[in-house]
Amino acid sequence: MISETVNYERSFHVEHPEMETIEQCPVCSCESLGRTTNVTDHSISGKSFSIVECGACQFAFTSPRPDQQHIGVFYQSDTYISHTNSNKTWRDKIYQLSRQWMVRRKHKAIHKYHPHGQLLDIGCGTGDFLAHQMSRGYLVTGVEPNLTARESAIAAHAIPVFPQIDLVPALEQFQVVTMWHVLEHVPEIRSTLKQVFARLADRGIFVIAVPDRESWDAKHYGPFWAAYDVPRHFWHFRQQDLFRLLKEHGFELVTTRRMWLDAFYIAMLSESYKGGNRLIGLVRAFAVGAWSNIIATFTRAPTSSTMYVVRKSKP
């Protein structure tokens, strides 16, 4: 599916990192390509990347993209808050407050199905969610590729965190596996879903949250939509993409939930990318986030992000 083809002209930290091109759609396996949109990495590098749609099913993905040896440099910034726990700017403070609120909401969503048991969080960052779950009686394990975030999680919360999922003991069976805004970052979707399926206990739940490029705010901001987050986001999902992938990998849908708060934070970042007066941008972001959520409430449109709760299909 992936072939290495070109050298990137010049990176902000690394000269000529290798780039790889996606030659086959990971959803439908089609090799024909459709529309291409250029999107700028506003948050870290300032470089432009292409988002390509599959010519058959219209699934979208970033291609070409930095290979796995070089993608790490695109996370190395104090502005990438999920890896640093930064609390310096007003945006950082808003993010931290919203994250604290979301941690409690995530716990309620999981507790409904499994009030205790073993929990694996893939892409756990600095471990705040796992620490909260541990305080509620869960036995927790994390996966986090970023060294700084991983060491922070271990040091701050004394929880076991592995650099990749295949290092988690194969015999471990988890009642809950979570990926909060992580599936869009993994280089191979299908192998990741297979790994999750193998480690999920019978009738255990798998919880995924991803941005949805069919939300009203995504269409409003176009290439300025912050949740495209190229090149860190390899994949750009719609609900039908997730439904298809999950079903093919042995999962059945339990429920979906709208993530109302994400629309406001993503709109705030999107407005900052567009430039202009900061206060006016903040007001616009609130209006856009609110309107996107209103559209989702009264139509079939998704919110800026969606949570999926699935479990292993019955034999």
N, C-alpha and C positions, 0 to 999 in steps of 0.2 A: 504494500500500500504506500510506502514511503521510499523515496529515493533521494540521495544527496546530489544536488545539482550545481549550486552556485555559491560563491563566496560573497558575503555581505560587504558592501562597499567600504564601510568604515564605521565601527561602533564607537560609542562614547567612552567605553572602557577597554574594549578588546578589538584589536585590529583583525579584520577579515574572519569573523566567526563563520563556521560552516552553516549553510542553510539547507533545509530539506523540503522537498516538494511532495504534497499529497497527490498520489496518482490515482487513487481509487476511493470512492465515497465509503466511509466506514458503516453507513447505515444500509445502503442498497447495493454496494459493490460496483456501481456504475463508474466507468472511466471517462465519461464525457462531462465537460464542464459548462456551466452556464454563466450567469452574470458575475462580474467582478466589481467590488467596491474597494476603493482605497481609504484606509483609516489610519490616522496618526496616533502614535503612542504619546499622548499628551502628558502622562504622569511621570515618565522617567527619561526615556531616550530621545524623544522628539522625532523619531524615525517613522517612516510611512510603511505600512504593510497592506497586503491584499487579502480581502475576505472573498472567497470563491464559493459560488453555489453549485451544487451537483446539478447536472443537466437533466437528471431524471426525477429525483425526489425533492430537489431544492434545499437539501440540508446544506448548511454553510460552515465553512472552516477556513482558518488562517493558513494561507499557502502562497509562497514558501514561508517557512518559519525557521528560527534558530534551532539547531539540533540540540540534543540533550546535554552535550558537553558545554554548550554556550548559552543556553537559555537562562542559567542562573544569574548572569550579569544583569538581566532585565528585571530581577527582583531586588537587586542590591541598592536600596535607597531608603533613607529615613522616612520617605513619604509612603512606603509600602507598609502600612500600619499593622496589618495582620501578622507581620513578622517581627515588628519592633515594639509594639505597645506604646508608641509615641503618644504624648499628650501635650504637645507644644503649641499647635495652632488651634484656632477656633473650630476648624474642620475635624481635627483630631479629637477634640473634646466632644463634639457632636457624635462622632463615630463611637467613642468609648461609652457614652451614655446609651446610645442605641444598642450597642453590643450587650451591655448589662441587661437591658430589657429583653433582648432577643434570647439570651441565655436562659432566662426564666421561662420564656415562651417555648423554647425548644424542649426544656425539661417536661413541661406539661404535655406537649405533643407525644413524647416518648412514654411517659409514665402511664398514659392511658392504656397502652398495649403491654408494656412490661415495666411494672413498678420497681423491679430490681433485676439483677443478673449481670452478665458480662457485656461490656460495651466497648466497641472499637470505633474510634473517630479517625477517619482518613483525611489527612490535611489539617491536623489539629492546631497548627500555628503555635502560639505561645501557651496553649493548654487551658485557657480560661473555662471553656465549656466542659472539658474533662474534669477540671477541679470542682466545678459546680456539681456535676453528676456524682463524683466521688463523695462529696459532702452529703449527698442524698442516698448513699448506700450502694451505689453501683461499683463493680470491679472494672476499672477502666484501663484501656490501652490506647496508645496513639500511634499514628504514622505521620511523619513530617520530614520531607526531604531537605528543607532549608536548615542548615547547621545552626545558625544563630537562633532561630525560633525553637528548634528542637532542644538545644541546650538550655534556653530560657524556661521551657516547659518543665524539663527535668529538674532544674535547680529550684524553680519557684514552687513547684507542686509535688515533687518527688513521685512522679508517675512514669511508668515505662513507655518510652517513645522510640519507635524504630524508624530508620531513614526510608524504608520502602515496604510495601505490603507483603512482598514475598519473603521478608525476614521475620514476619510474625509467625510464631510456631504453627505449623500446619494442622496440628491436632486441636488447637484452640477452636471452640465453637461459641460464637457470640450470639446472645439474644437480641442485641441491637448493633447495627453497623450504620454509621452516619458519614455523609459527605456534604458538608455545608459549603456551597460555592467552591467545589473542588473538582467535580467531574469535568468541567470545562478546561481544566489545567492539565489533565493527564494525557500523556502522549498517545496511549493506546486505549481507546474506550473499551473494546471488546475483551481484551485480556484483563482489564481491571474488573469488569463485571463478572468475569469467570472467577477471579480471585475472591471477590466478595461472596459469590454463591457458595464457594467451597468452604468458607469460614463462617457462614451463617447457620445457626442452629435451625432445626426444623421448627417452623412456625415463628421463627425470629423475624424481626422487621428490619428493612433497609430503608433509610431515610435520605433523600437526596434533595438539595436545593440548588437551582441553577437560574441564571437570568433567562428571560424569554424575549427573543428578538421580534416577536409579534405583538408585544405590548404597545399601548398607545404612545408612551413616552419614547420607546425605541424608534418608532416611526417619526415622531416629532423631531427628535434630535439628529436622526440620520447618522452620518459618520462621526458626529460629536457625542453620540451616546456613550457614556462612560463605561457601561457594562460590556462593550466590545473588548475593551482592555487588551488590545493587541500589543505585543505578541504573546503575552502570558495566557490569554484565553485562546486555546487552539480550536475549540468547537463552539458553535453558536446555535443553541437549541431552540426548538419549538416543542409544544406538547406532543405532537404526533411523532416527532423524532424519538423522544424518551419512551413513549408508549411502545413503539415498535422494538427498540433496542432491549427494553426490559423484558418484554414478552418472549423475544427470541432467546434470552438468556435464562429462562426458567422462572421469572418473577411474575406475580399477579398483582394488580393494583388494588390497594386497600382504600386509599383516598388521596386527593390532592388538596392542598391548602394555599390560599393566596398569601403572599408576604407583603402586607400593605406598607410597611415602613421603608422597604427597599426603594420604592419609587421616589421618595423624598431625598434620600441620600444620593442615589444615582443622578437625579435631576440636579442636585447641588453641585456635584462634580462636573456634570455636563455643562452647566452654565459657566463654571470656572474655565473650562476648556475653550468656550466660545469667547472669553474675554469680556471686557466692559466693566462697569461699575459693580463693585462687590456686593453692596447692599441691594441694589436693584436686581442683581443676579440671584441673590438669596430669596427675594420676594417672588421672582419668576419661578425659581425652583419649587417653592412651596405650592404655587399655583399649578404648575405642570404636574407635580406629584399627586396633588389632590384631584386634578381633572383626570389623570390616568387611572386612578383608583375608582373614580366615579364611573368612567366608561366601563371598567371591568365589572363593576357592581351591576350595571343595568344591561350589559351585553354579554356576548360569549368571549369577549377579548380577555386575554390573560393579564394579570398584574405584571409589574416589572420583573418580578421573580416568582417562581412557583416551587412549593415543597411537594415532593412525591413520597408517599409511604407505600412500600410494597413488601411482599413476603414471598417465600418460595411457593411455587404452584403446587397444588396437590397432585400426587401421582395419578 
